[in-house]
Amino acid sequence: MLFSLSNSCWTKYSIPISESLIPTVTSFGEEFLIRACIAFEKELIVDINHYDRLDLGKNYLTDISLTKTKEEFSVKDDVVIDVKFSLQGDLREAFNEKNWTKAYNNNDNLFKLKYGIKLLSSGIRKHEIGKPIDTYRKAAFFWTRNPKLVNPVKKKRIWVQVAKNFEPFIRLTENEVKSELFDFDEKITFPASELGDGKHKVGAEAFVSWQKHDYTESFSTKSQAKEIEIKIN
């Protein structure tokens, strides 16, 4: 029925329908058709916007966990905050041996994941504390006959080396590779004197981004952590 209404609107008027047409109609039936067309177009716009929203968030960051190393700090101490989160979604699912092999054969053999983390103090004057992390991880696809990596039935395979903070890692399973690349556990240290005596609320913001590859579109996203309380005396 909706399809028929859409066709009848376009066939009769051949232009987008708006209420400006109503004063020009010559019959009640024609006015009814115009109003029905307007309602249909509004519903269609809502549907289109809905599907656009569904397309967003196919890659996302999990809730950011903030953990302090102790309950109270002296003003002379260094405060250490452990920041944990993961990247989930389409990229993580697509990052498998089948797609590594396809990408390698298409000369797309290096993936770079840029990410960053910063701590923020709350209050009237919200500001960054400590030195923010702004770096990247790399995944390099390579051809191998290593018996630890190759199924005995195969003679060769394409596998992955992940570099974190310029240190290379080669893991034996897809899930271990994904964990090295997409799971984050970083420590940020700052002097307690940056905050001073008292109780303080500290939050965090993290972001990730990457460029288009054979197995993924370009993407960027960020997320906020729930604040934790830091007590300094």
C-alpha positions as a printed Julia matrix, in Angstrom:
233×3 Matrix{Float64}:
   0.0     0.0     0.0
   2.82    2.42    0.92
   4.63    1.63   -2.3
   1.45    2.34   -4.29
   0.94    5.62   -2.45
   4.51    6.68   -3.14
   4.13    5.9    -6.84
   0.83    7.73   -7.07
   2.34   10.83   -5.4
   5.25   10.94   -7.81
   3.19   10.05  -10.87
   0.68   12.85  -10.25
   3.0    15.66   -9.1
   6.53   14.6   -10.26
   7.97   16.87   -7.54
   8.56   16.59   -3.79
   5.25   17.04   -1.99
   4.74   19.88    0.51
   1.82   21.72    2.11
   2.38   24.6    -0.31
   0.48   22.55   -2.91
  -2.7    22.39   -0.82
  -4.08   25.86   -1.8
  -3.85   24.84   -5.47
  -6.03   21.73   -5.24
  -9.45   21.61   -6.85
 -11.14   18.88   -4.82
 -11.32   17.36   -1.38
 -10.0    14.08   -2.79
  -6.89   15.74   -4.18
  -6.22   17.5    -0.85
  -6.56   14.16    0.93
  -4.01   12.6    -1.46
  -1.5    15.43   -0.89
  -1.8    15.18    2.9
  -1.38   11.41    2.69
   1.74   11.86    0.54
   3.22   14.34    3.06
   2.62   11.91    5.91
   4.2     9.08    3.9
   7.31   11.12    3.1
   7.75   12.05    6.77
   7.55    8.38    7.74
  10.06    7.52    5.03
  12.52   10.12    6.35
  12.16    8.7     9.87
  12.87    5.2     8.55
  15.95    6.37    6.62
  17.34    8.18    9.67
  16.65    5.11   11.79
  18.69    2.89    9.48
  21.52    5.44    9.48
  21.63    5.21   13.24
  21.72    1.44   13.06
  24.82    1.7    10.86
  26.6     3.76   13.52
  28.33    2.06   16.4
  29.25   -1.18   14.6
  32.63   -0.59   16.23
  32.65    0.68   19.78
  34.7     0.97   22.96
  33.57   -0.95   26.02
  33.11    0.87   29.32
  36.41    2.34   30.46
  37.57    0.97   33.81
  39.67    3.2    36.09
  41.51    1.61   39.02
  43.71    3.41   41.55
  46.64    1.59   43.12
  45.64    2.52   46.7
  42.84    4.26   48.58
  44.77    7.3    49.79
  47.85    9.13   48.59
  50.25   11.54   50.22
  50.74   14.85   48.47
  54.33   13.71   47.84
  53.22   10.45   46.18
  52.83    9.61   42.53
  49.27    8.61   41.7
  48.98    5.63   39.35
  45.7     5.01   37.51
  45.15    1.79   35.56
  42.94    2.36   32.5
  41.29   -0.64   30.82
  38.92   -0.93   27.85
  38.42   -2.94   24.66
  37.48   -2.34   21.05
  34.53   -4.49   20.03
  32.41   -4.8    16.89
  32.84   -5.4    13.19
  36.6    -4.87   12.94
  37.32   -7.32   15.74
  35.06   -9.91   14.06
  36.62   -9.33   10.63
  40.19   -9.55   11.91
  40.73  -13.25   11.16
  43.02  -15.46    9.13
  40.72  -15.57    6.12
  40.73  -11.77    5.84
  44.44  -11.49    6.69
  45.19  -13.79    3.77
  42.93  -11.89    1.39
  44.44   -8.56    2.45
  48.0    -9.9     2.16
  47.31  -11.11   -1.38
  46.02   -7.61   -2.2
  49.21   -6.02   -0.84
  47.31   -4.63    2.15
  49.63   -6.09    4.77
  49.93   -3.46    7.52
  47.2    -2.23    9.88
  47.75    0.78   12.13
  45.45    1.45   15.08
  45.84    4.91   16.57
  44.61    5.44   20.13
  44.83    7.87   22.99
  43.89    8.22   26.66
  43.78   11.29   28.87
  42.83   11.77   32.52
  40.56   14.66   33.46
  39.87   16.23   36.84
  36.28   17.31   37.42
  34.98   20.47   39.05
  34.53   24.05   37.89
  37.88   24.0    36.16
  38.1    20.65   34.42
  41.6    20.04   33.12
  43.95   17.28   31.99
  46.18   15.68   34.58
  49.28   13.64   33.97
  50.79   13.0    30.57
  48.19   11.79   28.04
  48.83    8.69   25.97
  48.81    9.32   22.22
  50.28    6.44   20.27
  49.44    3.49   18.01
  49.6    -0.26   17.54
  50.53   -2.05   14.35
  49.57   -5.42   12.93
  51.82   -6.74   10.15
  50.71   -9.73    8.04
  53.45  -12.14    7.03
  53.92  -15.44    5.2
  55.19  -18.31    7.36
  56.0   -22.01    7.51
  56.6   -21.93   11.27
  55.34  -25.32   12.57
  53.93  -23.61   15.69
  51.7   -21.48   13.49
  50.94  -23.71   10.52
  48.35  -26.48   10.61
  50.12  -29.76    9.63
  47.72  -30.09    6.7
  48.94  -26.75    5.32
  52.34  -25.89    3.92
  52.11  -22.19    4.7
  49.78  -19.57    6.11
  49.46  -15.83    6.57
  49.82  -14.79   10.19
  50.14  -11.57   12.21
  52.73   -9.81   14.29
  51.33   -7.14   16.61
  53.58   -4.31   17.79
  52.65   -2.5    21.03
  54.88    0.34   22.19
  57.29   -0.85   19.49
  57.55   -4.31   21.09
  56.55   -7.19   18.73
  54.23  -10.02   19.74
  53.31  -13.16   17.81
  50.43  -15.13   19.31
  49.3   -18.63   18.41
  45.52  -18.14   18.05
  43.23  -15.6    16.42
  41.68  -14.65   19.75
  45.1   -14.02   21.29
  46.04  -11.82   18.34
  42.79   -9.86   18.71
  43.4    -9.42   22.41
  46.9    -8.02   21.82
  45.58   -5.54   19.25
  42.16   -4.54   20.57
  42.35   -4.86   24.39
  43.93   -1.98   26.27
  45.48   -1.88   29.73
  47.48    1.31   30.24
  48.86    3.06   33.32
  48.99    6.83   33.69
  51.1     8.33   36.47
  51.01   11.87   37.8
  52.21   13.65   40.97
  49.53   13.98   43.65
  50.59   17.6    44.02
  48.85   18.3    40.67
  45.57   17.86   42.51
  46.54   18.95   46.02
  45.01   18.03   49.36
  41.45   16.79   49.57
  39.07   14.57   47.65
  39.04   14.8    43.86
  36.97   13.26   41.08
  39.02   11.96   38.17
  37.65   10.68   34.85
  39.16    9.64   31.53
  38.56    9.89   27.81
  39.81    7.36   25.26
  39.73    7.33   21.47
  40.65    4.98   18.65
  40.87    5.48   14.89
  42.11    3.71   11.76
  42.13    4.06    7.98
  40.3     2.03    5.35
  41.6    -1.46    4.58
  40.54   -4.48    2.59
  38.5    -5.77    5.56
  37.25   -2.5     7.14
  36.18    1.06    6.45
  37.94    4.0     8.1
  36.56    4.75   11.55
  37.08    6.79   14.7
  35.3     6.9    18.04
  35.84    7.98   21.62
  34.34    7.21   25.01
  34.24    8.64   28.53
  34.93    6.79   31.78
  32.94    7.09   34.97
  34.81    9.2    37.48
  36.56    7.75   40.51
  37.5     9.53   43.73
  41.14   10.23   44.59
  41.89   11.18   48.21
  45.11   13.06   48.93
  46.28   14.08   52.4
